[in-house]
């Protein structure tokens, strides 16, 4: 029998979100119902609300979450009721051409729940990134549940479900930052700061944080940046070159998702250096670069999807590093809020007042 729970719904493009009663069906084959304990307010949810992802309204928002498996459907063996899990939006299929080539972090057929959650009147909801976790309970594909140590607070663990994993993975997986490298991170929100943490974890010798907000730059220093550049008052390309002996950084991570900051990243890297795009653009954005410069500078231009992570490998590893005190995932949590505070959290995010607001259920 379907359960009635409270969830945060975006009814239409740029309309205020509202808390509504939603129906969560019993899990079918390969599915699981998860009781959500915490869910971070991620910029991707704001993109959904603004219609920047697609127009399949209404959306059930929230995806950066942790909770406890309540029930599972037929054929589910990897998780069981009572398991503490982080939800992920890359439930690898195991059979697509990426998976069979040993590159499951690029899985082209990731799984979501087959059944739909609905409003009371039967209107089907589109769950953000196939999760929809601004809700007391949600229905997902069982492969979207990654078991981790339940000793970690859910408001901390859930952050690996998107932003923190995306940033750390952009550095250690996509960017392949190595010991002694110089790294520049453009955009110091939650994802950018996570890229700083990942670069430090990988052994980067110099980590240059770039932003237009001095508050964010100060936070980036707390996270491990060795140098900061306010690009509102300073040319970031020239500043990064000056800090790297005139050469540019080995790896530049663009965590904004804007053509101008991407161009800055492109020209701020060393010859044969790497640019990693982890910021999420909107559909109308276009990029223009001289093709001769793309050819002449060599190196690699990469996009990082979810930090090119493999949840079953990376989530437990990062939780373990947190428990060892080698990274501080708790430093990303600015505030904890309720379901009814999500709209205000979006406003605070836009103003740059928070690193992460986390909904506690």
N, C-alpha and C positions, 0 to 999 in steps of 0.2 A: 504493500500500500504506500502511495506517495506521502511524503512528509511535508508539512507546512513549516517553513522557516523564514526568517527575515534576511533580506539581502539588499544590496545597493545597486540600483538600476539606473542606467543612463537612457532616458526615453527618446531622445532625439538630438540632433546635432547642436552642440553648445547649449543645450538646455540643462538646468540644474539637476543634479542627481537626486534621487529620493529613495528612501527605505521602503521596500514593498514586501508583501508576503509572496513567496515563491514556492512552487511545488517541486520537490526533489524525488524522482522515482526510485524505487528499489533498484539495486544494481543488476544489470543483465550480464550475460556472458562477457568476461574480460573487463568488467567495470567494478568500481569501488565507490562507496559513499564515505566521505571523510568529514569528521567533525572538526571544523576550523578553530584553531586556538589563537592564531595571530596572522595578519596579512599586511604587508607593507604597501604604502601608497606610492606607486611607481609612475614615472612620467609616461610610460606606455598607456596606463589607464586614462590619463588625461588626453593622450592622442585618440584613444577610442571615443571618449566623450565628445571631442571636437570633430569627429568624423575623419580623422587623419589616417586611420587604418583602412576602414571600409565603411559602408553605409548600412550594415546589417543590424540596425536598431530594432528593438531595444537590446542593449548590452547588459549582461550581469558582470559588473566590473570586479577587479581584484584577481591577482594571479601569483603574487610573491608571498607564499603562505606555507605554514606548517600546521599540522594537526594530527589527529588520531583516527586511524581507520575504524569505521563503525561496522561496515558490512561489505562483503564482496560477492560477486556473482560467480556463476559456474566457470570452471576452468582456471580460476585465479590461484596461483600457488606461490608467487613471490612475496605477497604480503597477506596479512591476516588481521582480523579484528583485534584491536588493542595495540597495533604497531604505531609507533610515532614516526611520522613521515614528513619530508619536505615535498611539496608538489613541484613538478617540473613540466615545462611545455615542450620537451623533446623526449617523448616516449618512443624509443627507437624500435623500428619494426623488425630488424634482423634479416630482412630478405631483399630490400631494395639494392640497387647497384652500388650505393655508397656503403651500406652495411656489409655486403658480400665482398667488397674490396678492402675490408678492415678499417673503414673510416666512418664508424657509426655516428660520430659527432656531426656529420653532414647528412644524416638520415633524411631522405626525400619523401618519406611516407610515415611521418610520426603520427601516433595514434591519439585519438580523443574518444570520449564516450560516444556511443552510438545514439543513445536516447537523448532527448532534449528536456532540460528544465523549463518550466513555464510560469507565467503569471497565473493567478487564480482563474482568469477568464479563458485560459488555454493558449494565450499568446506565447509563442516559442521565444526563448531568450537565446542570445548569442553570448556564450561565456568568453570573457577576455582570455585570449591565448589558449582557448579550450579548457579553461579552469573555472573562472567565476568564483573567486574566493572571498569577496566582501559579502560573506553569507555565513550563517551559523553552520550550515552543512552544504557540501557540493558534491556533484557526481562527476567522476573523471574516469578515464581509462586506467586500469590498475597499473599499467606501466608508467603512469605519471606520478606514482608514489615511490619515493626513494627513502628507504629506512635509514635512520641515523640514530645516534645515541640519545635516548630520551632525557639524559641529564642536562642537556642544553636547553635554555629557555626558548620557548617557541618564537618570541618576538625577535630573537637573534637568529635562530635556525632558518626561519622563513625567508630572511633576506637573501639566502643563497638561491632562492627560487627564481630570481631574475637579476636585479641590478648589481648586487655585489659579485655574483658569479660572472656576470657579463664583463665587469671591469677587471676582476682578477684574471679571468680567462683571456681577455684581450691581450694582457701582458704575457702570461706564462704559456698560453696555448697558441693563440694566433700570432702574436708578435715575437714569440720565442725569445724573449728577453734573456740575456745571459749575464754571467758574472763579469763585472767591469764595464757593462754597456752604459751608454748615456741614453736617457729616455726623456721625452717631453710629453706631457699630458695636457691637451687643450680641452678645457671645460672641467670644472672641479665640483660637480654635483656628486650624487651618490656613486654613479658609474665611474666618473673620473677619479674620485678618491679611491675607489676600489682598484683602479688601474695603478694608482700610486702604490697601494699596499702590495699588489701583485708584483710590481717592478722591484720593490724592496725585497720581497720574498725571494725573487729570482736572483738577487745579488747585484742589481744595477748600482753602479758607482755614483751616478749623478742623475737625479730625478727632478726635472724642471716642470713646475705646475704653472699653468697659464689660465687666467680667468679675468673677467672685468670687475669682479667683486672682491674687495680686500678681505671680507669676512670668509669667503670660500677659500681664498689663498692661505689664510691663517690656519684654517682647518686642514688643508692639504699638507701644510708643514707638520701639523700634529700627526698626520697619517704616515709621514715619512719623506715628503718632498725635501730636497736639499736646497732648492732655489725656487723663487716665485717670480712671475712676470705679470703685471697688470696690463693687459692688452688694450685697455681703454686709453691709457696714456703713453704706452710704449709699443713700438713695432715688434710684435712677438717673434717674427722671423729673424730680425736683426739681433734681438736679445738672445734668442736661443743659439744663434751662430756665435755670438760673443762669448757665451758661456761654454762653448764647446770648441774653443780654439779656432773659430772661423769655419768649421766644417759642417756643423749641423748635427742633430742627434742620430744615433743608430736606429732608434725606433721612436716614431711619433704616433701617439694614440689620440685620435680625434673623438671626443666624447660629447660632442654637441649635436652633430648631424645637420650641418649648415654648409652651403657651398663656400662661403668666405672662410670659415675656419678650416674647411678641408684644404683649400688652396694654401692657407698658412701652413698646415701640416705638410703638404707636399713640398713646399720650398724650404721648410725648416729641417728637413732630414738630410743626412749626409749622402754623398754619392753612394749608390748601391744600398742605401738604407731602406727601412720599411715604414710604410704608413698603414695604420690600422684604423678603419672606420668602425666604431662601435656605437656612436650616436645615431639616433634613428631619424632620418629625414622625413619630410612630408611629401606626398605624391607630386606636387607641382614643382618641386625644386629641380633645378638643372645645374650641371657643372660644365664649365668650359675651361680647358687647359690646352696650351700649345702641344700638339702631338710630338713635336720635336723634343720638347722638354721631357715628356714621358719617356721617349726613347733614350735621350741622352743622359738622363740621370740614373737609369738602370734601377736595380733594386726591386722592391715588391710593393704593390698596392693591394691591400687585403681588406675584406669586410669580415667582421667578427659577429657571427650569429650565436648569441647566447654564450659568448666567450669560447666558442668551439668546445663546449664542455661535453663530457659524458657523465650524466648525473650519478650513475651507479659508482663511478670511479672518483669523481671530484667532490661531491657533497660530503661523503664520509671523511675524505682526506682533509678538507678544509675545516670541518667540525673538529677533527683531531688536532689540527694545528691551533685552533682557537683554544681548545682545552689545555694544550701545552703552554699557552701564553705566547706563542710565536706570532699570532695575529690577533687583533682585538676586534671581533665582529660587532661587539656591543657598542663600539665607538660610532657606528653608523646610525644608531637609534637616537633621534633627537627628542621624540615625544611619543607617548602612547595615547590613543584616542578611541572613541567608540564608533559604531557604524554610522551614527547620525552626524559625525563630524567630518566626513570625507570631503564634502564640498568645500568646507573651510580649509582643509588640508591642501586641496588643489590650489587655493588662493595663496596659501603660505609658500607652497612650492614655487609658484610663479614669481613671488617676491624674493625668493632666495633665502627665506627665513629658516628652512629646515634642510637637513641632510636626508632624513627619512622620518616620516610619520608612520606609525604602525598601529593598525586597528587591532584591539584586543577583544576577543569574544569569550 
